[in-house]
Amino acid sequence: MPSQSRLPFLSLILVCIATAAPAQESELSAGELRLKPEVGLTVPGVPATGGQAVPVAPSQVPAGPRATPSAAAAPALTTLPPPVAAALQRAQVPASAMSALVLPVSGSGPERLRHRAEEVISPASVMKLVTTYAAMDLLGPNFTWTTRFYTDGTLDKGTLRGNLYIKGGGDPKLVLERIQAAFQALQDKGVVVVLGDMVLDNSAFDLPPKDPGAFDGEALRPYNAVPDALLVNFKSVVLKFSADAAAGVARVTSEPPMAGLAIDATLPLARGAGCGDWRASIGARFDDINAIRFTGRYPQGCGDKEWPVAYQDPASYAARALEGLWRSSGGALTGKVVMGQTPARARLVHEARSLPLSDIIADVNQWSNNVMAQQVFLTLGQLAPARVDAMTVPRGPLSLERQGRLERSREIIGRWWRNTFGIRQPAPVMENGSGLSRVERITADSLAELLRHAARHPQGATFVQSLSVAGIKGTAARVGKSPDSLAHGNAWLKTGTLRDVTGIAGYVNAASGARYVVVGFINHPNAVAARPALDALVEWTAGQD
């Protein structure tokens, strides 16, 4: 998890990457939550850590009081429960636009609800469950990515006479404090002054050029960040504003330090107690890759604000950020920062390991982080197909053997799906593994099979712990948020929303002690307005015997 010293900054970045603008193409699949997780709440029967509930696998959650079982199990509903149907009707969405499936986690006992579960649908961010579970199964929860530092020169009393090469390994969360720690480790090893260039190597992934605004025209939204084998700080800049009433200005600072990027240090204050749409009021201009300017006024009533934005020239972000961080950490550089490949003769100086996969998939699933999901997806493409086919139970982690490409990731997911689930459930259609896609498809049947399989996995608890908890944390904090809700603290869920799509999937512990897989999707122009139908589905499931 992030270090405490930078936790507020990282939380802000993750929330903003997971939050889309309320624009015409409201692509909230990156994570629709606009609030940070609540703290100080506990899940009944589950130990808490650090003031937050810690979910565990459904098979490990202590059962609550059990209702007396009926003489015969109730047959599965084939029509939607009345609360769900009523929510759809209020949103003017027909029942034919919804897929739903509720069945026991254990596989024993009848289905409780089946409604169009075999229909192929667009899943939005719920597709991240496929990517993260495949990664946990194939790579293992302790898998880490490595950023390596090489040189082709010699070291002498703090001076490196030669180039410093930084080779990215696909780390999904190479954020500021971890870069600073790596730079400090380099300096401790004697690399302080570099008499040469800093060469950035992102060749571990082979990706075609992509416009970050191609999906919805919102190139400056952090949720649209493009994956990269050397993904530095999600390619985002955090602008910080502080009103100085005495001076009549708002003072502006930013993170990280960006080499060659000038940012206006102040802008005039607008008098008044209100705040309003302060981002529009400041008139920020991002049309110059070497500057961020402000042409408006900052409302005095706003106090202190922070605004994470994707840097306007993502291709040069890593170079600018790494040079700025290197110099601010006390390092010196006489040459340039350039893109290039690490020569075979270069000597390894330092390795910086990522957070473990278990932590990474928690960020992906709880905060629905798109670019992190795509980094994981691309990493799977680095596995050799023959090794995936040869895997046996119990499964052991595999090593990366080739360059990551999207088509290779699709191939690996397809092989893994067939090896794991056979042909009884159709394999999902994948594009980038994040759900931020108009191509990706799956059925409720297939997703429920994955969730059941995950619950039986030796590392199943790790996977369930990566999900949001209804009413408590992550993107599912809005579901069952009333303390009186049966689902509150008893449902581990992945949510997803695109324009015309909303979905939810995960595990629900009913008050009776029964445990269920729940999957629900709505594909319709009014899907977002019908999201209460999915909340009602979770609540209905929590009330089952």
Phi, psi and omega in degrees: 000162182297152177292149184296333184293336182237018184301316180301318180297314181293320178300318180296315180300313183295319179295319183286327173296329182270013185228125179263161178284151177281057181267183181303316177263079187279079186278078182277008180297339177292359180122111189275353182291134177245009180237153174284157183295147176287154178235165177082009179251150179232151175272130181306126177084000183240129180295147180254152177229132176062027177084000180237153179292142178246105181288150176230171183301145182307325181290347183251357180280125179304135182286146174277188178300131182270137174285155177294123184294145178284162182297326179225137181296140181293141178291157180292138172289141173249353172247154185292144176303148183307317179297326179290313180299321180294320179295321176297318181297320179297327180272000181060045178241127180287154179299333180291350178270359184245140169246137181211144179209128176228124181209158182297143178297322188290340184091346176263146182094159185282161171295146178265331180208133173221117180219106178054036184288343180269356182286139176281126185229166171274123189265351189054216188291350176298339177299340178301338177297323179293312181298313186287325179288320176301318180295317180297321182288317185276322185260331182092148184294341181265004179301141176228154173265156183233128169259123187249144180243123183237166171215152173251012183243201181237151180255136179208106174053052176087359182245128175260114179267087184153190182269151172252121181255132177244110184255112180287143178247013179093010181311119181287346186222057177273080187262177193305309186294333179281328173293316179298321178295321178294318179294323177295320178296321177298316181293326176295334178271006174101003178265095181243309177254124179255110177270070183173201181262159167258115186253123183260125186243109178246030186284356179295334174247139175249101186237139176289155176301142182217134175281119182297341178265007185295328186289314184218012179078007183252068186296335183270000177280126182302335181292345179265011179303141183268138180297159184196139178296336173242070182276105184263117170052035179059018179057035184242149174243132177258116176268130183243129183241136179223120181287129176244090186298322182297322181270348179075022182223163167256132180268141187239128171232171183210158173225141354279174172294127184247117180298130175077010179248114178268131179233128179308130184279338180215164168210153185296152176273145169260122183292152177131161183272341184280169178241306175064209180277077188294330180295321177289326184294328186280347176060048181293139178240127182240022185280347179250121183292348181257004184204150168238118184244158178234127183251356182249210181231150179262123180298125183300328182290353182282340183066232180259134179222156175230144184223100174284131177228150172285133182299139189293344176233079187300334181296331181257004185300309184301317181297314182293315183292316182291323176295315179299318179292322179297313182291321181290339178275359179103001178277159177235151182216124180267338181262207182252169170255118186227159173273144179181181179251151181282124180291152182299331183279353184295148183256134180290130179252321185203149174237134177245114181276147178281176166296155180292158180305324180302321177288321182297314183289338174294317176295318181299313187274322180287322183250003174054050184281115185293309186292326176295320177298319180291327175297316178297316180301314180294326178298321178300328178292348178277353177282149178279129182305319182298325179291323178294317180295331184273357182296142178233167177266133359287144185278144176244154181296148180254165178255158180276131188232357182206173181289139181282130176221151182300317181294327177291323178296318178298319179297315182295316179299319179298317178294315180299318181298313181296320180292329185270318188245357181066214182251007184289337176232134180296140178291148178290155173267118185249146171243298180231001175081001183254344186088348175281074191199148172260007184253323189296139184217152176198170173248157175298324177302312182295318181292322178295323177298319178298315182295321175296316180298317180298323180295336179267352185292145177304332178253026183301325180299322179298317180295314181295324178295343179280350185271159174289156179247126183305126177078358188236306184208158178078193184290347177268008180296336179282342182275130179057040186285342175289133177302340179277352181292138176294333182277344185302114180075005184237015179224131179249113197226153166244128180251164176197142179213131167236171168300127180078004183220136166214146184206164178205144179202147177160214186238142178229129172264114180286160181298334180287345186103348175291152183234133188230150163270133177234133178223130177213136179222145172232121175245103185191151178304333178260024186302317183296322178293336181269009181302329175302338177294324178289321176299319179294326177296317178296316181296318178298319179297319180296339180267002181286157179269000000 
